[in-house]
Amino acid sequence: MPPKKNVLVIDQTPTKITATIYDARGAQIGSGEKQVVSQSPQPRWAQYDAQEVFYGVQASIQEAIHKAQINPNTLVGMGLTMLSDCVVAWNPKTGKAYTELIAPHCLRAEGVAQAMNNPSWRDDIVSQTGQRIEPYSMACKIKWMNENHESVIEVNRNEKPIVFGSVSSWILFNLTGKKSLKMDGSEASRSQLMAVSAQGWSPLLCDYFGVDPKTLPDSVPNVEYFGMTRKCLSLPDGVPIYAVLPQHYAAFVGHCAGQLNVAYLHFGELCRLMVHTGQTHVSQKDAFLAIRLNHGKKPSFGLEGYTASLSSMMPWLNVFHQNGRVHQLAEEEFANLQIKEGEDLLIYPITEQRTSQRTLQAHNYVVKGLGPATTKRQLMAGALACLAYQIKSLLNQYELISNTHVTEMIVDGDLGDHEALLQWLSDVLQITITRLKEPPNRSGIALLIGQKEPVMSKKPAVQNLTAVQRRMAPNLDPLSSYTQYSNWEAAIQHA
């Protein structure tokens, strides 16, 4: 038998599945990817074909092995980092999917969430789970399935076997030849069917949502033995699966575990900020979800917050650039933009009431100081400053809650390579901003596999998996940074 020295990581985003193989030095030696297409059978609905997602996993694995030019028997272990808040129902005996895979941002359970926001039990659910009741949660989606999905209703009527699980649970079940029925603790803690401070499904929370705990996978720690591959076309039997976390949790836990002064920021359609609270569980706060990180022998906790990204500004920034007539632009052309007089260019949001902690309604932006001489460069600088100030506002709230000062932030995502933005962040936050060479979701899983397999915990592997691509230190003195942020904050308060 060849020596076992490589690890495999599966990573899912909303549009693709990627398989990456790392060698004993922590170097990426091969990767493969498969596009996955979401469907929208009704307005505000989003779903995937569950079987297609598993086929995508297998295809990406085969491509990665081919590109790495390795014997798959050299794989010492593997891990998964998949989308959170997805739900699918299937037959645990036959493996047949009863339903589509409901996507994270699907709103079909909106009516369920509204009905569950009953004062009789709402406060109890929020206090136990650290989250508001929203249509994105697994609990609301499962309740919707039980009440509205024809296949699930028929299965329940005929008392056939059924299990509801996350996309990770579904992939695990299939990779292990229908043997493993498990869900990682972080995903389970987001479901609203488990108290964030406890391990295991809560009978009371399940009762609130009308979910039988027996129809759920076992809730287990994020890093443990999840099972071995079996009867999988793309892999030999016997490859152990050691680490499973939702997307972004893998980056945060893998690279920031136990470091209370290190935060993680992902730039996507929204900016997602994740911070530690150690072994202290902090209750839900207005701007944050309480999260369970669940790694190690003792669980640890954190907070997860969101703010708008540049994506909501880009439409009017692009139009400014294209037509070259900033001063003639009609304000009514853009519903989310207000133009006001002012001496200095300043962009800030008027935030509408937050209706969700996982998503935000579009911001109404105010642009002050816009004139005929305003350039695209000035507008972009104002937009970058606005984004940095919104992140600082969120970080300030965390530091007040936790009494912890963040000194470093690891960033990734679409804007993570924008050098000007990273420098803005460093100057505004007065902390070090770090961009890693390897995608932190995937390298984070590889690091966590190292807790079970020594090959990934040795110095060369750790050095490569944590290698820094870019590190920004503040160029602006603290007083100037504070003054600029205070002026921006004052503009919002007087809006």
MIKOLDO-361085 format. One record per atom (N, C-alpha, C): x, y, z. Coordinates in steps of 0.2 Angstrom, whole numbers, plus 5000, padded with zeros to 4 digits. Atoms other than C-alpha are relative to their C-alpha. Layout:
residues N
XYZ
...
***
This chain:
residues 495
500449945000
500050005000
500450065000
499649935000
500750184996
499950035007
500149964994
501050295011
499450054999
500649955000
499550405016
500350065002
499749934999
500050585015
499750064998
500449955003
498750685006
499450015003
500749994997
497150765012
499650044994
500549975005
495550815002
499550045003
500549954997
494450965005
499550014995
500649985005
492750994997
499750065003
500249934998
492151174997
499450014995
500649985004
490451234991
499850075001
500249935000
489951404986
499350004996
500650015003
488251454979
500049984992
500050025007
488851424961
500449944998
499550065002
490151284961
500249965006
499750044995
490951144971
500749994998
499350005002
492851134972
500349945005
499650054996
493950984978
500750024999
499349985000
495651024983
500449955004
499650054997
497050904987
500750045003
499449984997
498550954999
500449955001
499550054998
500150865001
500250015007
499850004993
501050835017
500450065002
499749934999
501951005015
499550055000
500549955000
500251085015
500050044993
500149975007
500451134996
499449974996
500550025004
499051124985
500349974993
499750035005
499450994972
499449984994
500550025005
497750974962
499350035003
500749984998
495951044962
499649994994
500550015005
494451014952
499350045002
500649974998
492751104951
499549994995
500650015004
491051084945
499450055002
500549954999
489751214942
499349975003
500750024998
488051194951
499550064999
500449955002
486551294945
499450005005
500649994996
485151354957
499450014996
500650005003
483351344952
499550055004
500549954996
481951474956
499349984997
500750025003
480251384952
499550055002
500549944999
479351534960
500450065002
499649944998
479851714964
500249995008
499750004993
480951724980
500249935002
499850074998
481251534980
500749994997
499450025003
482951454977
500149935003
499950074998
483451274977
500549974995
499650045004
484651144970
499749934999
500250075001
484450974963
500549965005
499550034995
485150864978
500449954997
499650055003
485750724967
500550034996
499549975005
486650844955
500550035005
499549974996
487550924970
500549945002
499550054998
488250754975
500449984994
499750025006
488650714957
500650054999
499549955001
489650884957
500549995005
499550024996
490550824972
500549954997
499650065003
491150664964
500450024994
499749975006
491550754948
500650045001
499449954998
492650884956
500649965004
499550054997
493550744966
500449974995
499650045005
493950644951
500550054996
499649955004
494650804942
500650025004
499549994996
495650844957
500649955001
499550064999
496450674959
500449994993
499650005006
496850674940
500550064999
499549955000
497650844941
500649995005
499550014996
498650804956
500449944999
499650055002
499250644948
500249955006
499850044994
499150544964
499549935000
500550064999
498450374969
499550025006
500549984995
496850404979
500149965006
499950044994
497450274991
500550045005
499549964995
498750404998
499650055004
500449954996
497250505005
500049985007
500050024993
497450505024
499450035003
500649974997
495850605027
499750054996
500349955004
494650725020
499550045005
500549964996
493450865026
499550044995
500549975004
491950965020
499950075003
500349934998
491451155021
499550024994
500649995004
489751175013
499650065002
500449954998
488451305012
499649995006
500550014994
487451335028
499350024998
500849985000
485551345031
499749974994
500350045006
485251225016
499649945004
500450064998
483951085019
499849954995
500350055005
483450925010
499849945004
500350064997
482350775015
500249944996
499850065004
482850595010
499849945004
500250064997
482450415014
500749975003
499350024997
483850355026
500149924998
499950075002
483550175020
500249994993
499850015008
483650195001
500450054998
499649955002
484550355000
499650054995
500449965004
483150434989
499850065003
500249944998
482950614990
499350024999
500749995001
481150664993
499950074998
500149935002
481450844990
500650034997
499449965002
482550974982
500450025006
499649974994
483951054992
499850075000
500249934999
483251214998
500650055002
499449965000
484551354996
500050055006
500049954994
485151475010
499550065000
500449945000
484251625004
499349994997
500750015002
482651544999
499550035005
500549974995
481151635006
499349965000
500750035000
479751505004
499749995007
500250014993
479651485023
499850075003
500249934997
479251675025
499450005004
500750004996
477451635031
500149965006
499850044994
478151505043
500350055005
499649954996
479351635050
499550055004
500549954998
477951765052
499649975006
500450044995
476851635061
500449995006
499650024994
478251585073
500250065004
499949944996
478551765078
499550015005
500649994995
477151735091
500350025007
499749984993
477551825108
500049945005
500150054996
477051665116
500649955001
499450045000
478651575111
500650034997
499549975004
479651695101
500650025005
499449984995
480751765116
500449945002
499650064997
481151585122
500449974994
499650025005
481751535105
500650044999
499549965001
482751685102
500650005006
499550004994
483551675120
500449935000
499750075000
483951485117
500550004994
499650015006
484651495100
500550064998
499649955002
485451665099
499850034993
500249985006
484451705083
499350024999
500749985001
482951795077
499749944996
500450055004
481551685069
500050034993
500049975007
481851705050
499949944995
500250065004
481351605035
500649964997
499350035003
483251565031
500249945005
499850064995
483351445047
499749944997
500250065001
483251265045
499449985003
500650014997
481851255057
499450024997
500549975004
480751365047
499949964994
500050045006
481151265031
499749935001
500250074999
480851095039
499250015002
500750004998
479151155046
499650024994
500349995006
478751225029
499949934996
500050065004
479151055021
499549955003
500550044997
478050965034
499350024998
500649975000
476651075031
499850014992
500249985007
476751115012
500349954994
499750045006
477850995002
499649934999
500450065001
476850854994
500349945001
499650064999
478150724994
500149985008
499950014993
478550755013
499349985003
500750024997
476650755017
499849934999
500150075001
476450595009
500449955004
499550044996
477950515017
499749995007
500250004993
477350565034
499349975001
500650045000
475550505030
500149935000
499950075000
476150335026
500649975004
499550024995
477450335040
500649974997
499450025003
478950305029
500650035003
499549974997
480650335035
500250074997
499849945002
481250515033
500550035004
499549964996
482750625038
500150074997
499949935003
482950815036
500850015002
499349994998
484750865035
500350064996
499749945004
485951005029
500449974994
499650035006
486950985013
500649965002
499450044998
488450925022
499849935003
500350064998
487350795030
499949954994
500250045006
486750735013
500649984997
499350025003
488550735006
500349945004
499750054996
489150635021
499749934999
500450065001
487750515019
500249964994
499950035007
488150475001
500749985000
499350025000
490050475003
500249945004
499950064995
489950345017
499549944998
500450065002
488850225007
499350005004
500650004996
487250275017
500149985007
499950024993
488050245034
500050065005
500049944995
488350415042
499450054999
500649954999
486850515048
500250055005
499749954995
487750665056
500050074998
499949935001
487750855057
500550035004
499549964996
489150965063
499750055005
500449964994
488751065079
499950074998
500249935002
488951235071
499450014996
500550005004
487751195058
499349995004
500650024995
486551115071
499850065004
500249944995
486651275082
499750064996
500349955004
486151385067
499249984998
500750035003
484551275064
499450035004
500549984995
483551345079
499649945003
500350064997
483151165084
500549985005
499550024995
484651165096
500250065004
499849944996
485051285110
500850014999
499349985002
486751375106
500549985005
499550024994
487451335123
500049935002
500050074998
487051155123
500249954994
499950055005
487450995113
499449964999
500650045001
486050895105
499450044999
500649975002
484350935098
499650015007
500449984995
483151025110
499349974999
500750025000
481450935113
499550065000
500549955000
480651095117
500050044993
499949965006
481351195102
499749964994
500350045006
480851045090
499350005001
500750004999
479151045098
499750074997
500249935003
478951235094
499950004993
500050005007
479251195076
499749944997
500350065002
478351035075
500549954996
499550045003
479950935071
500149945005
499850064996
480250755077
500750005000
499350014999
482050745084
500249944997
499850075003
482050565077
500250014993
499949995008
482050635059
500650054999
499449965001
483650735062
500649965001
499450044999
485450675060
500350015007
499649994993
486550655076
500450074999
499649944999
487250825081
500749985003
499450024998
489150805083
500550065000
499549945000
490750915086
500250004992
499749985007
491550995070
500549954998
499450045002
493150895071
499949935004
500150074997
492850705074
500049954995
500050055005
492750545065
499350004998
500650005002
491250565054
499849944996
500150075004
491450395045
500550004994
499550015006
492350325030
499749994994
500350005006
492050335012
499949924998
500250075002
491150175005
499550004994
500450005006
490450134988
499950064997
500049935003
490950304981
500449994994
499750015006
491350304963
500750044999
499449965001
492650444965
500649995005
499650014995
493550374980
500149935002
499950064997
494250214987
499649995007
500350014994
493350135002
500550025005
499549994994
494150185019
500350065001
499749944999
494550365017
499650045006
500349974995
494150445034
499850074999
500249935001
493150605035
500050035007
499849974993
493750715050
499750075002
500249934998
493150895049
499450024995
500649985004
491450965043
499850075004
500349934998
490951155045
499750034995
500349965005
489851275036
500550054997
499649955003
490651395024
500150065004
499749944996
491651535032
500149985008
499950024994
491551445049
500749965000
499450035001
492951335042
500650055000
499549955000
494051485039
500150035007
500049974993
493651565056
500349955005
499850054995
493851405066
500849984999
499450035002
495351345056
500650055001
499549955000
496351505056
500050055007
500049954994
495751605072
499849965006
500250044994
495351465084
500450025006
499749984994
495651525102
500350075000
499749935000
496251695097
499550055001
500549954998
495051825105
500150064996
499849945003
495951965097
500150004992
500050005007
495851905079
499349994997
500750015003
494251925068
500149984993
500050035007
493751855051
499550044997
500449965004
492951955038
500049984993
500050025007
492251895021
499650054996
500449965005
491752005007
499649964995
500550035005
490251944997
499550054998
500549955001
488652014993
499850045006
500049964994
488652065011
500749995003
499450014996
490152085023
499849965006
500150044994
490151945036
500650005005
499550004995
491151975052
499949955005
500050054995
491551835064
500550015005
499649984995
492251865081
499949955006
500050044995
492651755096
499750035007
500149984993
491951765114
500249945004
499750054996
492951615120
499549955002
500450054997
492051485131
499450035003
500649964997
490751625136
499550014995
500549995005
489151615127
499650075001
500349935000
488551795123
499349994997
500750015003
486651805120
499950044994
500149965006
485951875104
500050075001
500049935000
486252055101
499750034993
500449985006
485352165088
500449994994
499650015007
486752165075
500349934999
499650065000
487451995079
499549935001
500350074999
486951805078
500549975005
499650044996
487651705093
500149944997
499850075003
488651555086
500449965004
499650054997
489351395092
500549984996
499550025004
491051355086
500249935001
500050074999
491151185094
500649964998
499450045001
492951135091
500349995007
499650024994
494051055104
499649965005
500450034995
493550965119
499450045004
500549954997
492551115126
499850044994
500249955005
491451215115
500250075001
499949924999
491851395111
499550034996
500649975003
490651525105
500350074997
499949945003
490651685095
499450044998
500549965003
489651815086
500150014993
500050005007
489251835068
499650064998
500449945002
488752005061
500150024992
500049995008
488352075043
499950084999
500149935002
488452245035
500050004992
500149995007
488152305017
500750004997
499449995004
489552285004
500050054995
500049955006
490052384989
499549984995
500450025006
488852284978
499450044999
500649965001
487352394982
500250074998
499849945003
488352544977
500250004993
499750015006
489052474961
499650034994
500349985006
487652514949
500050074999
500049935002
487652704951
500850025000
499349985001
489552704953
500249994993
499950025007
489652614936
499750054995
500349955005
488452744928
500450065000
499649944999
489452884935
500650004995
499450015004
490952814926
499850004993
500250015007
490052774910
499850064996
500349945004
489152934906
500450065001
499649944999
490453054913
499750075001
500449934999
489153184918
499749995007
500250014993
489153164937
499450065002
500549954997
488253334940
499350004996
500750005004
486853304927
499649935002
500350064999
486453134934
499350015005
500749984996
484553134940
500049955006
500150054994
484353064958
499549954999
500550055001
482752984953
500249944996
499850065004
483652864942
500249945004
499850054996
484252774957
499650005007
500550004994
483052724971
500450005006
499750014994
484452694983
500650065001
499549944999
485452864981
499650065001
500249934998
485153034988
500650044999
499449955001
486253184982
499950065004
500149944996
486553324994
500650044999
499449965001
487653474994
500550005006
499550004995
489253485004
500650024998
499349985002
491053545004
500449944998
499650065001
491853375005
499649944998
500450065002
491353214997
500049955005
500150054995
490553095009
499449964998
500550055002
489552935006
499849975007
500250044994
488552855020
499349974999
500650035001
487052745021
499450025005
500549994996
485352775028
499749935001
500250074999
484952605035
499349995002
500750014998
483152545034
500049955006
500050044995
482552445048
500249934998
499750075002
483452275049
499549955001
500550065000
482252135045
500349935001
499750075000
483451995045
500850015003
499349994998
485151965053
500549964995
499650035005
485751855039
500050044993
500049955006
485251985025
499850065002
500249934998
485052165025
499650034994
500449965005
483752275015
500550044997
499549955004
484652385002
500050075004
499949944996
485352535010
499850064995
500149935004
484852715004
500650045002
499449964999
486452805001
500050074999
499949935001
486852985003
500750024998
499449985002
488153064993
500150085001
499949934999
488753234999
500650034997
499549975003
489853354990
500149984993
499950035007
489553284973
499950074995
500049945004
489953414959
500349984993
499850015007
490453434941
500749974999
499350025000
492253404945
500249935003
499950064996
491953244955
500349954995
499750055005
493053104947
499749935003
500150074998
492752914947
500449985006
499650024995
494252894958
499850035007
500249974994
493553014971
499449965003
500650034998
491852924971
500249935003
499850064998
492752754973
500350005007
499749994994
493752824987
499550015006
500649994995
492152884996
499749945001
500450064999
491352714993
500449955005
499650044996
492852625000
500050025008
500049974994
492852735015
499449985004
500750024997
490952705018
500049935002
500050084998
491252515018
500449995006
499550014994
492752525030
499650035006
500349974994
491752645042
499449955002
500550044998
490252525042
500349945004
499750064996
491352375047
500350025006
499849974994
492152485060
499450015005
500649994996
490452525067
499849935003
500250074998
490052335068
500549975005
499550034996
491752295076
500050045007
500149964994
491452435089
499549975004
500650034996
489852355094
500349935004
499850064997
490752185097
500550025005
499549984995
492152265107
499650025006
500449984995
490852345118
499749945004
500350064998
489952175120
500549965004
499650054998
491452075123
500650025005
499549974997
492652195131
500749974998
499450035003
493952125119
500250054994
499849955005
495052235108
500349954994
499750045006
495352155090
500650044998
499449975002
497152185084
500149974993
499950025006
497052085068
499449974997
500650035003
495752035055
500349974993
499950045006
495951895042
499450024995
500649985005
494951945026
500149954994
500050045007
494451845010
499450034997
500649995004
493151854997
500250054994
499949965006
492851964981
500550065000
499649935000
493652124987
500649995004
499450024996
495052034997
500650024997
499449995004
496252074983
500150084999
500049935001
495852264983
500450035005
499449984995
497452334990
499750075003
500249934997
496652514992
499549995006
500550014995
495152445002
500449975006
499650034994
496352335013
500350065004
499649944997
497352495017
499550045004
500549964996
495752595021
499849965006
500250044994
495252455033
500550005005
499549994995
496852455041
500150075004
499949934998
496952645043
499450015005
500749984996
495052655049
500049965006
500050054994
495152505061
500650015005
499350004996
496952535067
500249945002
499850074998
497252355066
500449974994
499750035005
498252235055
499549964996
500450045004
497352165040
500449954996
499650065003
497951995033
499649974995
500350045005
497551915017
500549944999
499650075000
498151725016
500049984992
499950025007
498851645000
499549954998
500450055002
497751495001
499350025002
500749984998
495751515002
499949975007
500150024993
495451515021
499549945001
500550064998
493951395020
500349944999
499750075001
494951255012
500649995004
499450014996
496551285021
499849995007
500350004993
495551305037
499849925002
500250074999
494851125035
500649965000
499450045000
496551055031
500450015007
499749994993
497251135047
499649965005
500450044995
495751055057
500149924999
499850075001
496150885049
500649985004
499450014997
497850905057
499949985007
500150024993
497050885074
499949925001
500150075000
496650705069
500649964997
499550035004
498050665057
500750045000
499449964998
499850725062
500350034993
499749975006
500350745043
499950074999
500249945001
499450905043
500150055006
499849954994
500050975060
500750015000
499349995000
501850965056
500250074997
499849935001
502851135054
499950024992
500149985007
502951135035
499350014997
500749995002
501151105032
499650065003
500349944996
500551235045
500350064997
499749945003
501751365037
499750014993
500349995006
501051335020
499350025000
500749994999
499251325025
499850075003
500149934997
499451495035
500450054997
499649955003
500551585023
499750064998
500449945001
500151765021
500250034992
499949975007
499951845003
500150085001
499949934999
499752025010
499850025007
500249984993
499752105027
500150085000
500149925000
499252295029
500150025007
500049974994
499752395044
499850074999
500349935001
498952565048
500550054998
499649945002
499752715039
499850065003
500249944997
498652845047
500050005007
499950004993
498952905064
499349995004
500750014997
497552855077
499650065001
500449944999
496953035080
499750024993
500349995007
496653065061
499549954999
500450065002
495852895059
499350015005
500649994996
494652935074
499650064998
500449945002
494253105068
499649994994
500450025007
493753045050
499449965002
500650054999
492652905057
499550045004
500549964996
491853025070
499650054995
500349965004
491453145056
499549974996
500550055003
490653005046
499449985004
500650024995
489652945061
499650065001
500449944998
489053125065
499650014994
500449985006
488453145047
499449954999
500650055000
487352985049
499550025005
500549984995
486653045065
499650064999
500449935002
486153215058
499649994993
500350015006
485453135042
499250015001
***
